[in-house]
Amino acid sequence: MRSLNLNSYRFSVAWTRIQADGIGKPNSKGLDFYSRLVDELLAANIRPMLTLYHWDLPQKLEDAGGWTNRDLASRFADYAEIVSRALGDRVQDWLLLNEPAAFLSLGYLEGTHAPGRRSIIDFLKGTHVANLAQGAGFRAIKAICPKSRVGSAFSMSPCEPVTNSEEDKQAAERAHGMVNVWFLEPALRGRYPNAFSFSPAVFMKIQQHDMDLVRAPLDFIGMNLYYRVMVSAPTLSERLSDARLMLLPARMSGGQKGPKTDKGWEVWPQSMYEMVMRITRDYDRPVLEITENGCAYNDGPFVESKIAENKFAEKKTAAKENNERKVEEKKINDARRVAYHQSYLSELARAIRDGADVRGYHAWSLMDNFEWAEGFSQRFGLTYVDYQTQKRTIKASGAWYANSEFRS
């Protein structure tokens, strides 16, 4: 991080490392690990930005119902209190949840991520419990560290209508309510957006006074942004054949006009400007942090032979080959990643010029890592990781980023 000139590092605490079962006395060794990390960051003049929940739910809590179990909100608040007591004297910036829309839709609706459920009811119940947890976690941290800055990291993508028809525009607005602000609107305004064709409150098990409990006047909004979403209104037959489209009448897909990353995501830099400005307008210019933005390009190292001076030669001779030797250096020339960050950062700079209050930008990710259900197949890092040896090599994008005026 020092070699990349970073001044902010967003990291996640593993709940399972602090409370293996999600309840009870904390594991002191786990807390000590993060305490040492925070101390090292501060010693290097790097701001620690701590994420409390990044999808690793203790198994016993999942066995008890996971995010469909209302009691999980209280368990999360207890966990937030433990971590804030241990680290709140040094950590000023906190993120409660990472991408609640993603871990609930992928884990409880589509079943492509853990725990692999496929249930509209579980998904809806889970979203409400996550909002309750967000509110409870906010209050728990503020009770211990009242001057801390607390937010959440929301996955966001501008939802664009496929055509200019009124039906597609309405579908795009419904999609925006679910994709972008389903966990933001309750926190800031104590209500759910009008995303669905009818109120899902009965399925969500909303109790009296719950909308007071989900409120959390976040100090900043974290935004994880990668691409745009194209939206069209489904036909009646499509709605009748798919319960999800009946509930949320918006057919969503990725954009197809821009180039694709190796993961198949469209590169559309304007999405950064559009999303930042939408949130800026709709929520009265809140403080924003770009908590994730990046791309999967699986460029690997190539060996570059070059001439280097032989510093071990006892004396120089007239023969050049006696003074020089061939050495091999591994290079990762990920020019596409450099172009990606340049273009998205340019759009972010445009948003700032147009009035957005953006305080930080965090590239996803510092290193190639384990990408959940995708495993090690997708490389997002500014730093290449050899998974066999764990050797780390800064890519061309990392070298560029180290000298970028936008880095964070």
C-alpha positions as CSV (number, residue, x, y, z in Angstrom):
1,M,0.0,0.0,0.0
2,R,2.8,2.4,0.7
3,S,4.4,1.7,-2.6
4,L,1.1,2.5,-4.3
5,N,0.9,5.8,-2.4
6,L,-2.5,4.9,-0.9
7,N,-3.9,7.2,1.7
8,S,-7.1,5.2,2.5
9,Y,-7.6,1.4,2.8
10,R,-11.0,-0.2,3.0
11,F,-10.9,-3.6,4.7
12,S,-13.5,-5.9,6.1
13,V,-13.6,-7.6,9.5
14,A,-14.7,-11.2,9.4
15,W,-17.5,-11.7,11.9
16,T,-16.5,-15.3,12.2
17,R,-13.1,-14.3,13.3
18,I,-14.5,-12.2,16.1
19,Q,-17.5,-14.5,17.1
20,A,-17.2,-17.9,15.5
21,D,-20.9,-18.7,16.3
22,G,-22.1,-15.1,15.9
23,I,-22.8,-14.7,19.6
24,G,-21.0,-14.6,22.9
25,K,-17.6,-13.6,24.1
26,P,-15.3,-12.3,21.3
27,N,-12.1,-14.0,20.2
28,S,-9.3,-11.9,21.5
29,K,-6.9,-13.2,18.9
30,G,-9.2,-12.1,16.2
31,L,-9.5,-8.6,17.6
32,D,-5.7,-8.4,18.1
33,F,-5.2,-9.2,14.5
34,Y,-7.3,-6.2,13.3
35,S,-5.8,-4.0,16.0
36,R,-2.3,-4.6,14.6
37,L,-3.6,-4.0,11.1
38,V,-5.1,-0.6,12.1
39,D,-1.9,0.4,13.9
40,E,0.2,-0.4,10.8
41,L,-2.2,1.6,8.6
42,L,-2.0,4.6,10.9
43,A,1.8,4.3,11.1
44,A,1.9,4.5,7.3
45,N,-0.5,7.5,7.2
46,I,-3.2,5.4,5.6
47,R,-6.8,5.9,6.7
48,P,-8.5,2.7,8.0
49,M,-12.0,2.3,6.6
50,L,-13.6,-0.7,8.3
51,T,-16.4,-2.7,6.9
52,L,-18.3,-4.8,9.5
53,Y,-20.2,-7.2,7.3
54,H,-18.8,-8.4,4.0
55,W,-21.0,-11.5,3.5
56,D,-19.3,-14.0,5.9
57,L,-22.2,-14.9,8.2
58,P,-21.4,-17.3,11.0
59,Q,-22.8,-20.7,10.2
60,K,-24.9,-21.1,13.4
61,L,-26.7,-17.8,12.6
62,E,-27.5,-19.1,9.1
63,D,-28.7,-22.4,10.6
64,A,-31.1,-20.3,12.8
65,G,-32.6,-18.7,9.7
66,G,-29.9,-16.4,8.5
67,W,-31.1,-13.0,7.3
68,T,-34.7,-14.1,7.5
69,N,-34.4,-14.4,11.3
70,R,-35.3,-11.1,12.9
71,D,-33.0,-11.8,15.8
72,L,-30.0,-11.4,13.5
73,A,-30.4,-7.6,13.8
74,S,-29.7,-7.7,17.5
75,R,-26.8,-10.1,17.0
76,F,-25.3,-7.7,14.4
77,A,-25.6,-4.8,16.9
78,D,-23.8,-6.8,19.5
79,Y,-21.0,-7.6,17.1
80,A,-20.8,-3.9,16.0
81,E,-20.5,-2.9,19.7
82,I,-17.6,-5.4,20.3
83,V,-15.6,-4.2,17.3
84,S,-16.2,-0.5,18.0
85,R,-15.1,-0.9,21.6
86,A,-11.9,-2.6,20.4
87,L,-11.0,-0.3,17.5
88,G,-13.1,2.8,17.8
89,D,-10.3,4.7,19.5
90,R,-8.4,4.6,16.2
91,V,-10.9,3.9,13.4
92,Q,-13.0,6.9,12.5
93,D,-14.7,5.6,9.3
94,W,-17.1,2.6,9.4
95,L,-19.2,0.8,6.9
96,L,-22.0,-1.3,8.3
97,L,-23.0,-3.6,5.4
98,N,-21.4,-4.3,2.1
99,E,-23.9,-4.6,-0.8
100,P,-27.0,-5.8,1.1
101,A,-28.9,-5.9,-2.2
102,A,-26.2,-8.2,-3.6
103,F,-25.8,-10.7,-0.8
104,L,-29.6,-11.0,-0.4
105,S,-30.5,-11.3,-4.1
106,L,-27.6,-13.7,-4.9
107,G,-27.8,-15.7,-1.7
108,Y,-31.6,-15.8,-1.0
109,L,-33.3,-15.1,-4.3
110,E,-31.1,-16.4,-7.2
111,G,-29.2,-19.0,-5.1
112,T,-25.9,-18.4,-7.0
113,H,-24.0,-17.4,-3.8
114,A,-24.1,-18.8,-0.3
115,P,-26.4,-19.9,1.3
116,G,-27.9,-20.9,-2.1
117,R,-31.6,-20.2,-1.4
118,R,-34.1,-19.5,-4.1
119,S,-37.1,-17.9,-2.4
120,I,-38.8,-14.6,-3.0
121,I,-40.3,-14.7,0.5
122,D,-36.8,-15.3,2.1
123,F,-35.4,-12.5,0.0
124,L,-38.1,-10.0,1.0
125,K,-37.9,-10.9,4.7
126,G,-34.1,-10.8,4.5
127,T,-34.1,-7.3,3.1
128,H,-36.1,-6.0,6.0
129,V,-33.9,-7.8,8.6
130,A,-30.8,-6.3,6.9
131,N,-32.4,-2.8,7.2
132,L,-33.1,-3.4,10.9
133,A,-29.5,-4.6,11.4
134,Q,-28.2,-1.5,9.6
135,G,-30.2,0.8,11.9
136,A,-29.2,-1.2,15.0
137,G,-25.6,-1.3,14.0
138,F,-25.5,2.4,13.4
139,R,-26.8,3.2,16.9
140,A,-24.4,0.7,18.5
141,I,-21.3,2.3,17.0
142,K,-22.5,5.8,17.7
143,A,-23.2,4.9,21.4
144,I,-19.5,3.9,21.7
145,C,-17.9,6.4,19.3
146,P,-20.3,9.3,18.8
147,K,-17.8,11.3,16.7
148,S,-17.2,8.4,14.3
149,R,-18.4,8.6,10.7
150,V,-20.7,5.7,9.8
151,G,-22.1,4.6,6.5
152,S,-22.8,1.5,4.4
153,A,-21.5,0.4,1.0
154,F,-24.3,0.0,-1.5
155,S,-24.1,-1.6,-4.8
156,M,-25.4,0.9,-7.4
157,S,-26.0,0.9,-11.1
158,P,-27.9,3.5,-13.1
159,C,-31.1,1.9,-14.4
160,E,-31.7,3.0,-18.0
161,P,-34.9,2.4,-19.9
162,V,-34.3,0.3,-23.1
163,T,-36.7,2.6,-25.0
164,N,-38.3,6.0,-24.4
165,S,-41.7,4.4,-23.9
166,E,-43.5,5.4,-20.7
167,E,-43.7,1.7,-19.7
168,D,-39.9,1.2,-19.9
169,K,-39.3,4.5,-18.0
170,Q,-41.6,3.4,-15.2
171,A,-39.9,0.0,-15.1
172,A,-36.5,1.7,-14.9
173,E,-37.7,3.7,-11.9
174,R,-39.0,0.5,-10.2
175,A,-35.6,-1.1,-10.8
176,H,-33.8,1.9,-9.4
177,G,-35.9,1.6,-6.2
178,M,-34.8,-2.0,-5.7
179,V,-31.3,-2.0,-7.1
180,N,-30.0,1.2,-5.7
181,V,-32.0,2.6,-2.8
182,W,-33.9,-0.2,-1.2
183,F,-31.5,0.0,1.8
184,L,-30.8,3.7,1.5
185,E,-34.3,5.1,1.5
186,P,-35.3,3.3,4.8
187,A,-32.1,4.6,6.5
188,L,-32.4,8.2,5.5
189,R,-36.2,8.6,5.2
190,G,-37.7,5.7,7.1
191,R,-39.7,4.3,4.2
192,Y,-39.3,1.8,1.4
193,P,-39.3,3.0,-2.2
194,N,-42.3,2.2,-4.5
195,A,-40.5,-0.5,-6.4
196,F,-43.1,-3.3,-6.5
197,S,-46.4,-3.6,-8.2
198,F,-48.0,-4.1,-4.7
199,S,-46.9,-3.7,-1.2
200,P,-44.7,-6.6,0.0
201,A,-45.0,-5.5,3.7
202,V,-46.9,-8.7,4.7
203,F,-44.1,-10.9,3.2
204,M,-41.4,-8.7,4.8
205,K,-43.0,-9.2,8.3
206,I,-42.8,-5.4,9.1
207,Q,-43.9,-4.8,12.6
208,Q,-45.2,-1.7,14.3
209,H,-42.5,0.9,14.8
210,D,-40.1,-0.9,12.6
211,M,-39.7,2.0,10.2
212,D,-38.3,4.0,13.2
213,L,-35.8,1.2,13.8
214,V,-34.5,1.1,10.3
215,R,-33.7,4.8,10.3
216,A,-30.0,5.6,10.4
217,P,-28.8,9.1,9.5
218,L,-25.7,7.9,7.7
219,D,-22.7,10.3,7.8
220,F,-21.8,9.2,4.3
221,I,-23.0,6.9,1.5
222,G,-20.6,4.3,0.2
223,M,-21.1,3.4,-3.5
224,N,-19.9,0.3,-5.2
225,L,-20.3,0.8,-8.9
226,Y,-19.2,-1.3,-11.9
227,Y,-21.8,-1.0,-14.8
228,R,-25.2,0.1,-15.8
229,V,-28.5,-1.9,-16.0
230,M,-30.8,-1.8,-18.9
231,V,-34.5,-2.1,-18.0
232,S,-37.7,-2.8,-20.0
233,A,-41.3,-3.5,-19.0
234,P,-42.1,-7.2,-19.2
235,T,-45.1,-8.4,-21.2
236,L,-48.2,-9.7,-19.4
237,S,-47.3,-13.3,-20.4
238,E,-43.8,-12.9,-19.0
239,R,-45.2,-11.6,-15.7
240,L,-47.7,-14.4,-15.5
241,S,-44.9,-17.0,-16.0
242,D,-42.4,-15.5,-13.5
243,A,-43.5,-14.5,-10.0
244,R,-40.5,-12.2,-9.6
245,L,-41.6,-10.2,-12.6
246,M,-45.2,-10.1,-11.3
247,L,-43.8,-8.6,-8.0
248,L,-41.2,-6.4,-9.6
249,P,-42.3,-5.6,-13.2
250,A,-38.9,-4.7,-14.6
251,R,-36.8,-6.9,-16.8
252,M,-33.2,-6.1,-16.2
253,S,-30.0,-7.0,-18.1
254,G,-26.5,-5.7,-18.6
255,G,-25.6,-3.1,-21.3
256,Q,-24.3,-4.4,-24.6
257,K,-22.9,-1.4,-26.4
258,G,-19.6,-0.9,-24.5
259,P,-16.6,-3.3,-24.4
260,K,-16.7,-6.2,-21.9
261,T,-14.4,-7.1,-19.1
262,D,-13.2,-10.7,-18.8
263,K,-16.1,-11.2,-16.4
264,G,-18.6,-10.1,-19.1
265,W,-19.5,-6.8,-17.5
266,E,-20.0,-3.8,-19.9
267,V,-17.5,-1.0,-19.6
268,W,-19.6,2.2,-19.5
269,P,-17.8,5.1,-17.8
270,Q,-20.8,7.4,-18.0
271,S,-22.5,5.2,-15.4
272,M,-20.3,6.7,-12.7
273,Y,-21.3,10.2,-13.5
274,E,-25.0,9.3,-13.8
275,M,-25.2,7.4,-10.6
276,V,-23.2,9.9,-8.5
277,M,-25.3,12.8,-9.8
278,R,-28.6,10.9,-9.2
279,I,-27.8,10.3,-5.5
280,T,-26.5,13.8,-5.2
281,R,-29.8,15.3,-6.5
282,D,-32.2,12.9,-4.7
283,Y,-30.6,13.1,-1.3
284,D,-29.6,16.8,-1.0
285,R,-25.9,16.4,-1.8
286,P,-24.8,13.8,0.7
287,V,-21.1,13.0,1.4
288,L,-20.2,10.1,-0.9
289,E,-17.3,7.6,-0.9
290,I,-16.7,5.4,-3.9
291,T,-16.0,2.3,-1.9
292,E,-15.6,0.0,-5.0
293,N,-15.0,0.4,-8.7
294,G,-12.9,-1.9,-10.9
295,C,-12.7,-4.5,-13.5
296,A,-11.8,-8.2,-14.0
297,Y,-9.0,-8.6,-16.6
298,N,-7.1,-11.8,-16.3
299,D,-3.8,-10.6,-17.8
300,G,-0.9,-12.7,-16.5
301,P,2.8,-12.0,-16.2
302,F,5.1,-12.2,-19.2
303,V,8.9,-12.5,-18.9
304,E,10.9,-9.5,-20.1
305,S,14.6,-10.0,-20.6
306,K,16.6,-6.9,-20.1
307,I,20.2,-5.9,-19.6
308,A,21.2,-5.0,-16.1
309,E,24.6,-3.9,-14.8
310,N,26.6,-6.7,-13.1
311,K,27.3,-5.1,-9.8
312,F,29.2,-8.1,-8.6
313,A,32.0,-7.8,-11.3
314,E,35.2,-7.3,-9.5
315,K,36.5,-5.0,-12.3
316,K,35.3,-3.7,-15.6
317,T,36.7,-4.9,-18.8
318,A,36.4,-3.7,-22.3
319,A,34.1,-6.5,-23.2
320,K,30.5,-5.3,-22.6
321,E,29.3,-8.8,-21.8
322,N,31.6,-8.9,-18.8
323,N,30.0,-5.8,-17.3
324,E,26.4,-6.7,-18.0
325,R,24.2,-9.7,-17.5
326,K,20.8,-10.7,-18.7
327,V,18.0,-10.8,-16.0
328,E,14.4,-11.7,-16.2
329,E,11.6,-9.6,-14.7
330,K,8.0,-10.5,-14.6
331,K,5.6,-7.8,-16.0
332,I,1.8,-7.6,-16.0
333,N,0.9,-5.2,-18.7
334,D,-2.9,-4.7,-17.9
335,A,-3.4,-1.7,-20.2
336,R,-7.2,-2.3,-20.3
337,R,-7.4,-1.8,-16.5
338,V,-5.5,1.4,-16.7
339,A,-7.9,2.6,-19.4
340,Y,-10.9,1.5,-17.3
341,H,-9.8,3.5,-14.2
342,Q,-8.9,6.5,-16.3
343,S,-12.3,6.7,-17.9
344,Y,-14.3,6.1,-14.8
345,L,-12.2,8.5,-12.7
346,S,-12.7,11.2,-15.4
347,E,-16.4,10.8,-15.1
348,L,-16.2,11.0,-11.3
349,A,-14.1,14.2,-11.7
350,R,-16.9,15.6,-13.9
351,A,-19.5,14.8,-11.2
352,I,-17.4,16.6,-8.6
353,R,-17.1,19.6,-10.9
354,D,-20.9,19.5,-11.2
355,G,-21.4,19.6,-7.4
356,A,-21.1,16.1,-6.0
357,D,-19.4,15.9,-2.6
358,V,-17.1,12.9,-3.1
359,R,-14.5,12.3,-0.4
360,G,-12.7,9.1,-1.6
361,Y,-12.3,6.5,-4.3
362,H,-11.2,2.9,-3.7
363,A,-10.2,0.7,-6.6
364,W,-11.5,-2.8,-6.4
365,S,-9.2,-4.4,-5.6
366,L,-5.8,-3.9,-4.1
367,M,-4.9,-7.5,-4.9
368,D,-6.3,-10.4,-6.9
369,N,-8.5,-12.2,-4.5
370,F,-11.2,-14.8,-3.9
371,E,-14.3,-13.6,-5.7
372,W,-17.0,-15.5,-3.9
373,A,-18.8,-18.0,-6.2
374,E,-16.3,-17.2,-9.0
375,G,-13.4,-18.3,-6.8
376,F,-10.0,-17.4,-8.2
377,S,-11.1,-17.2,-11.8
378,Q,-11.5,-13.4,-12.0
379,R,-8.6,-11.0,-11.3
380,F,-9.6,-7.5,-10.2
381,G,-6.4,-6.5,-8.5
382,L,-3.9,-3.7,-9.0
383,T,-1.5,-6.3,-7.7
384,Y,-1.0,-9.7,-9.2
385,V,-1.0,-12.6,-6.8
386,D,0.6,-15.9,-7.7
387,Y,-1.8,-18.2,-5.9
388,Q,0.8,-21.0,-5.7
389,T,3.5,-19.0,-4.1
390,Q,1.5,-16.0,-2.8
391,K,4.1,-13.7,-4.4
392,R,2.7,-10.3,-5.2
393,T,3.7,-8.2,-8.2
394,I,2.4,-4.7,-8.8
395,K,0.7,-4.6,-12.2
396,A,1.1,-1.8,-14.7
397,S,-2.2,-0.5,-13.5
398,G,-0.9,-0.4,-9.9
399,A,2.2,1.6,-11.1
400,W,-0.1,4.0,-12.9
401,Y,-2.5,4.3,-9.9
402,A,0.4,5.1,-7.6
403,N,1.0,8.3,-9.5
404,S,-2.6,9.2,-10.1
405,E,-4.0,12.3,-8.6
406,F,-7.3,10.5,-8.0
407,R,-5.9,7.6,-5.9
408,S,-7.3,6.9,-2.4
